[in-house]
Amino acid sequence: MDYYKLETIEFPDSVEEFGNNIISKSQITEIHIPFHLTTFHHRGPLEFNNKLEKYSIDENQANFQVKDGILYSKDMTKLVNVPPNYQSKILTIPYGVTSILPGATGCLQNVEHLYIPQTVQSITGLLYEPKSIKSITIYRKENSTKEIAWYDPYGFGFYNSAVQKKDIIYTNSSLYATYYKENRTVVISSTNESNRYEYQDEILKMNTNINTIIYPKSVSKISSSSFKPLSHNQFTVDDFTNYTTISIYNFKYTALCYQCFSLPSSISSSLFLMLT
């Protein structure tokens, strides 16, 4: 049903299911996921709401979670829905997501560049009537020839899209960067923790708002050629265990590199940073 003048809506927490196309063509910018919601229809309950920018959710909701305003399954393995008016030109689907559900990326208004990690195993429909899409890059593991399983039983795939399946760019790499715009953080993930890598990629060149980089112990170098404002520098990092964080201020690395442990309180190690 179309709701051209509807600007806000509040669902009671008792709602357990969002059916197909429950609200269309409204002026709603944010939707809060009901606490007891268990089903979000696979064909897209809210896909034609082109003003919808983000979802919100109670952190104790048992079936779903929201990161950067995007809806995922609770375990972050399924991309459930990207709001059509998601406010970014770049969308990096998080490392660890294994499947993209039908309607998850339908009607995107602003996303120009879509990145899909090595962990994604199946895609059901992609880019139904996108407005601004310019490229799709799918990452596969280094030396991997395994293809993603594509399903499109409803004809969702690439309908009225400037980018078609034949235009997809495939990249083999052991590293992947996920950008979280709400806290301006990049998390670099590795498919093989036993090897040593230099991080050098094109994804982050498109964004100048990053203030934190989190990377695994398998990354021994981060080349600043990966970052648009820092193309003349290279940064060497020590061999830490677990994950390490670099904080960036005014597009310069400062001596604020500290070790982060997955404990209730972080333990700081010696500070260092080398600019060359």
C-alpha positions in Angstrom: 0.0 0.0 0.0 1.2 3.5 -0.9 1.5 6.2 1.8 2.7 9.3 0.0 2.2 11.7 2.9 3.2 9.4 5.8 6.3 10.8 7.6 6.5 8.7 10.8 5.3 5.3 12.0 5.7 3.4 15.3 5.2 -0.3 15.4 4.3 -2.0 18.7 6.9 -4.3 20.1 4.4 -7.2 19.9 4.6 -7.2 16.1 6.3 -10.5 15.0 6.2 -10.3 11.2 6.8 -7.7 8.5 5.1 -9.1 5.4 5.8 -8.2 1.8 5.5 -4.5 0.8 3.6 -3.4 4.0 4.4 0.3 3.3 5.4 1.9 0.1 6.4 5.3 -1.2 6.2 7.1 2.2 8.2 10.0 3.5 9.5 7.9 6.5 13.2 8.4 7.2 13.7 5.9 10.1 12.0 2.7 11.3 12.5 1.1 14.7 12.4 -2.7 14.5 9.9 -4.2 17.0 11.3 -6.1 19.9 9.6 -9.3 19.1 9.9 -9.2 15.3 11.0 -12.6 14.0 10.2 -12.4 10.3 11.3 -9.7 7.8 9.7 -10.8 4.5 12.4 -11.9 2.0 10.9 -9.8 -0.9 11.2 -6.5 1.0 8.5 -5.1 3.3 9.8 -1.5 2.8 11.8 -1.5 -0.4 10.0 1.4 -2.2 10.4 3.9 0.7 13.0 6.0 -1.0 13.3 8.4 1.9 14.1 5.7 4.4 17.7 6.3 5.7 18.1 3.9 8.6 16.8 1.3 11.0 17.1 1.4 14.7 16.7 -1.5 17.2 16.9 -2.5 20.9 20.3 -4.2 21.4 18.5 -7.0 23.2 16.3 -7.9 20.2 16.8 -11.6 19.7 16.6 -12.0 15.9 18.1 -9.0 14.3 20.7 -6.3 14.8 21.5 -2.9 13.2 24.9 -1.6 12.2 25.2 1.8 10.6 21.4 1.9 10.2 21.5 -1.4 8.1 19.5 -4.5 9.2 21.3 -7.8 9.6 20.5 -11.1 11.2 21.4 -11.3 14.9 24.6 -13.2 14.1 25.6 -10.8 11.3 25.7 -13.6 8.7 22.8 -12.4 6.6 22.3 -8.9 5.1 18.6 -8.4 5.5 18.0 -4.9 4.3 19.8 -1.7 3.4 17.5 1.3 3.7 16.9 2.7 0.2 18.1 6.2 1.2 21.2 5.0 3.0 23.4 8.1 3.2 26.7 7.0 1.7 28.3 6.6 -1.7 30.2 3.6 -0.6 28.7 0.4 0.9 31.1 -2.2 2.2 29.1 -5.2 3.3 30.8 -6.4 6.5 33.3 -9.2 6.5 31.5 -12.3 8.0 28.2 -11.9 6.1 27.6 -15.1 4.2 24.4 -14.4 2.3 22.6 -11.4 0.8 18.8 -11.9 1.0 16.4 -10.9 -1.9 15.4 -7.3 -1.7 18.3 -6.5 0.7 19.8 -3.9 -1.7 16.8 -2.9 -3.7 16.1 0.7 -4.7 19.4 2.2 -3.4 19.3 5.9 -4.0 22.8 7.0 -3.1 25.2 4.1 -3.1 27.7 4.4 -6.1 30.2 1.7 -5.1 29.2 -1.7 -3.6 31.8 -4.0 -2.1 31.1 -7.7 -1.2 33.5 -9.6 1.1 35.1 -13.0 0.6 32.8 -14.6 3.2 29.6 -14.1 1.1 28.6 -17.5 -0.4 25.2 -16.8 -1.9 23.3 -13.8 -3.3 19.5 -13.8 -4.0 18.8 -10.8 -6.2 20.9 -7.7 -6.2 20.4 -4.0 -7.2 16.7 -3.8 -8.0 16.2 -0.3 -9.5 19.3 1.4 -8.0 19.6 5.1 -8.8 23.3 5.9 -8.6 25.3 2.7 -8.8 28.6 2.8 -10.7 30.4 -0.3 -9.7 30.2 -3.6 -7.8 33.3 -5.4 -6.6 33.2 -8.9 -5.2 36.2 -10.1 -3.2 37.3 -13.7 -3.3 40.1 -15.4 -1.4 43.6 -15.3 -2.8 43.9 -18.0 -5.6 40.3 -19.0 -5.1 38.2 -19.9 -8.1 35.1 -20.7 -6.1 32.1 -18.6 -7.4 29.2 -17.2 -5.4 25.9 -19.0 -5.7 23.4 -16.8 -7.5 19.7 -17.2 -7.1 17.1 -14.9 -8.6 13.7 -16.6 -8.5 11.7 -13.3 -8.4 13.6 -11.4 -11.1 15.2 -9.0 -8.6 18.6 -9.2 -10.1 19.9 -6.0 -11.7 16.5 -4.8 -12.8 16.8 -1.3 -14.4 20.4 -1.1 -13.1 23.3 0.8 -14.8 25.6 -2.0 -13.6 24.7 -5.6 -14.7 26.1 -8.9 -13.6 28.6 -8.9 -16.5 30.0 -5.7 -15.2 31.0 -7.0 -11.7 34.7 -6.7 -10.8 36.2 -9.7 -9.1 39.2 -9.2 -6.8 41.3 -12.0 -5.3 42.7 -10.9 -1.9 43.4 -12.1 1.6 42.3 -8.8 3.1 39.1 -6.9 3.2 38.1 -3.5 4.7 34.7 -2.8 6.2 33.8 0.8 6.7 31.4 1.8 9.5 30.3 5.4 8.8 28.6 6.1 12.2 31.9 5.9 14.1 34.1 6.6 11.0 36.0 3.3 11.6 37.5 0.8 9.2 38.0 -2.8 10.3 40.5 -4.7 8.2 39.9 -8.5 8.2 42.1 -11.3 7.0 41.2 -14.7 5.5 44.5 -16.2 6.7 45.9 -15.3 10.0 49.1 -17.4 9.6 50.5 -15.2 6.8 51.8 -11.7 6.8 50.4 -9.0 4.5 50.7 -5.4 3.5 47.4 -3.8 3.3 47.0 -1.9 0.1 43.6 -1.4 -1.6 41.4 1.0 -3.4 38.3 0.9 -1.2 39.4 3.5 1.3 40.6 6.1 -1.2 37.0 7.0 -1.8 36.4 8.1 1.8 38.2 10.9 3.6 36.2 10.7 6.9 38.0 7.8 8.5 39.4 8.4 11.9 40.1 4.9 13.2 41.6 1.7 11.6 41.4 -1.6 13.3 43.6 -4.4 11.8 44.6 -8.0 12.6 48.0 -9.3 13.6 48.5 -10.7 10.0 48.8 -7.2 8.7 52.4 -6.0 9.1 52.2 -2.9 6.9 49.5 -0.5 6.0 50.4 1.5 2.8 49.0 5.0 2.9 48.6 4.8 -0.8 45.3 3.2 0.2 44.2 6.5 1.7 43.4 9.4 -0.5 45.0 12.2 1.6 48.1 10.2 2.6 49.4 8.9 -0.7 53.0 10.0 -0.1 53.6 8.1 3.2 53.9 4.4 4.2 53.4 3.3 7.7 55.1 0.3 9.3 53.4 -1.5 12.2 54.8 -3.9 14.8 53.7 -7.5 15.2 50.9 -7.3 17.8 48.7 -10.1 19.0 44.9 -9.8 18.6 43.8 -6.6 17.1 45.5 -3.2 16.9 44.0 0.2 16.5 45.3 3.3 14.8 43.6 6.6 15.4 43.8 9.3 12.7 43.5 13.0 13.4 43.4 15.6 10.6 44.4 13.0 8.0 47.7 12.3 9.7 48.8 9.3 11.7 49.9 10.4 15.2 51.5 8.4 17.9 48.3 6.8 19.0 48.6 3.2 18.1 47.5 1.0 20.9 46.7 -2.7 21.4 43.1 -3.7 22.0 42.1 -6.9 23.8 38.7 -8.4 23.8 38.5 -7.9 27.6 36.1 -5.7 29.6 38.9 -3.1 30.0 41.5 -2.5 27.4 45.2 -2.8 28.2 47.4 -0.3 26.4 50.8 -1.3 25.1 53.7 1.1 24.2 52.9 3.8 21.8 54.6 3.9 18.5 54.3 5.0 14.9 56.8 5.5 12.1 56.3 7.8 9.2 58.5 7.4 6.2 
